Amino acid sequence: MTLSPRVRRMAVTAHVTVSVGWVGAVLTFIAIAAVGLTSDDATTVRGSYLVMDAAARFVLVPLALLSLATGVVQSLGTPWGLLRHHWVVVKLLITVLATAVLLLYLRTFAAMAGTAADPAAGLDAVRNPSPLVHAVLALGLLLAATVLGVVKPRGLTRFGRRAAENSRNAHYGP
C-alpha cells in the first residue's frame, strides 16, 4: 500500500506533530520532576507528583500511542516500509519500548500521587527520583529515534533485501 502524496504529507505532518509533542511533554515532565525533588515548599512538592500522574495519563500516554500509530501508518504507506530498513525497525522498537515502559509505570505514578495527596505522608516519603530518571531516559530514547528519522542510515533488513531482490527479478527477470 502506497499513500498518495497528499495523504503521505498529512501522515508525516501528524507523525512529526505528535512526536514533537511527546518530546516537549517529556521535557516538561523533567522540569516538574526536578521541582518535586528540589523544592523546599511542601505544597509544591506534593503538587508536582499529582501533576506528573495527570500529565502521564492525559498527555504522555496519548502522545506515545499516537506517535506509534502514525509512525506505523506512515511506514506502511511509504517505500521505507515497516520492516525493510534497519533504522525503521529500530525506531519502531524504541517507540514500542518507551510506550510500554510508560504504560507499565502508570501504577507507580498513581501510587506516588496517592502518597503526595496524603497529608500525613512526610516529604521524604513523597519525593522520589524515579520519575526524573525515567523521563531523562525516555528523552534519550526519543532523541535517538529522532536522529534515526532524520539521518535514515542505510541498511536493509533480511526482509528488505528479499523484497528488493524479488522486485528486481520481477522487473528484469531471473
C-alpha positions in Angstrom: 0.0 0.0 0.0 1.5 3.3 -1.0 -0.1 6.6 0.2 -0.9 9.4 -2.3 1.5 12.4 -2.0 -1.3 14.4 -0.3 -2.1 11.7 2.3 1.6 11.0 2.8 2.2 14.7 3.7 -0.7 14.6 6.1 0.6 11.4 7.7 4.1 12.8 8.0 2.7 16.0 9.5 0.6 14.1 12.0 3.6 11.9 13.0 6.0 14.8 13.4 3.5 16.8 15.3 2.7 14.1 17.9 6.3 13.1 18.1 7.5 16.7 18.8 4.6 17.0 21.3 5.8 13.8 23.0 9.4 15.2 23.3 8.0 18.5 24.6 5.8 16.8 27.1 8.8 14.7 28.4 10.9 17.9 28.7 8.0 19.5 30.7 7.8 16.3 32.8 11.5 16.5 33.6 11.1 20.1 34.8 8.1 19.1 37.0 10.0 16.1 38.4 13.1 18.2 39.2 10.9 20.8 41.0 9.3 17.9 43.0 12.7 16.7 44.1 14.3 20.0 44.9 11.6 22.3 46.2 11.5 23.2 49.9 7.8 24.0 49.7 5.6 21.0 50.8 2.7 22.2 48.6 4.9 22.4 45.6 6.4 19.0 46.2 3.1 17.4 46.7 1.5 19.2 43.7 4.3 18.2 41.4 3.6 14.5 42.0 -0.1 15.0 41.5 0.6 16.8 38.2 3.0 14.1 37.0 0.3 11.5 37.4 -2.2 13.5 35.4 0.4 14.5 32.8 1.4 10.9 32.3 -2.2 9.7 31.9 -3.7 12.5 29.8 -0.7 13.9 27.8 2.2 11.4 27.7 0.2 8.2 27.0 -2.0 9.7 24.2 1.1 11.2 22.5 3.0 8.0 22.8 0.2 5.9 21.4 -0.4 8.4 18.6 3.3 8.6 17.7 3.3 4.8 17.5 0.2 4.6 15.4 1.1 7.5 13.0 4.6 6.0 12.6 3.2 2.6 11.6 0.7 4.2 9.2 3.5 6.3 7.7 5.9 3.4 7.3 3.4 1.1 5.8 2.3 3.7 3.2 5.8 4.7 2.0 8.6 2.9 0.2 10.5 2.7 3.5 8.1 0.0 4.7 7.8 -1.2 8.3 10.4 -4.0 8.2 12.6 -3.2 5.2 15.2 -0.9 6.7 17.1 -1.3 10.0 16.5 2.3 11.0 12.7 1.9 10.7 12.8 -1.3 12.8 15.0 0.3 15.5 12.8 3.4 15.6 9.7 1.2 15.9 11.4 -0.8 18.7 12.3 2.4 20.6 8.8 3.7 20.3 7.3 0.4 21.5 9.7 0.2 24.4 9.2 3.8 25.5 5.4 3.4 25.3 5.4 0.0 27.1 7.5 1.4 30.0 5.2 4.4 30.2 2.1 2.2 30.3 3.6 -0.1 32.9 4.7 2.9 35.0 1.2 4.3 35.3 0.5 2.3 38.5 3.7 3.8 40.0 2.5 7.3 39.1 -0.8 6.6 40.8 0.9 5.3 43.9 3.2 8.4 44.1 0.2 10.7 43.6 -1.7 8.9 46.4 1.2 9.4 48.7 1.5 13.0 47.7 -2.2 13.6 48.4 -1.9 12.1 51.9 -1.3 15.0 54.3 0.1 12.5 56.9 2.9 11.4 54.5 6.2 13.2 55.1 8.0 14.8 52.2 10.7 12.1 52.3 8.0 9.6 51.5 6.7 11.8 48.7 9.9 12.7 47.0 11.1 10.0 44.5 13.8 10.4 41.9 12.3 7.6 39.7 10.1 9.8 37.5 13.0 12.1 36.8 15.3 9.2 35.9 12.7 7.6 33.7 11.9 10.9 32.0 15.6 11.6 31.2 16.0 8.0 29.8 12.8 8.5 27.7 14.1 11.7 26.4 17.3 10.0 25.3 15.3 7.3 23.5 13.1 9.8 21.8 16.1 11.9 20.6 17.7 8.7 19.3 14.5 7.9 17.3 14.5 11.5 16.0 18.1 11.2 14.8 17.3 7.9 13.1 14.3 9.5 11.4 16.4 12.4 10.1 19.6 10.6 9.2 17.9 7.4 7.8 21.1 5.3 7.9 21.4 2.8 5.1 20.9 -0.9 5.6 18.2 -3.3 4.6 16.9 -6.0 6.8 16.8 -9.6 5.6 13.1 -9.0 4.6 14.0 -5.7 2.8 16.8 -7.4 0.8 14.5 -10.2 -0.2 11.8 -7.8 -1.2 14.3 -5.7 -3.2 15.6 -8.8 -4.9 12.1 -10.0 -5.8 11.3 -6.6 -7.2 14.4 -6.6 -9.4 13.6 -10.2 -10.6 10.0 -9.2 -11.4 11.2 -6.2 -13.3 14.2 -7.7 -15.2 13.6 -11.4 -14.9 15.6 -14.1 -13.0 
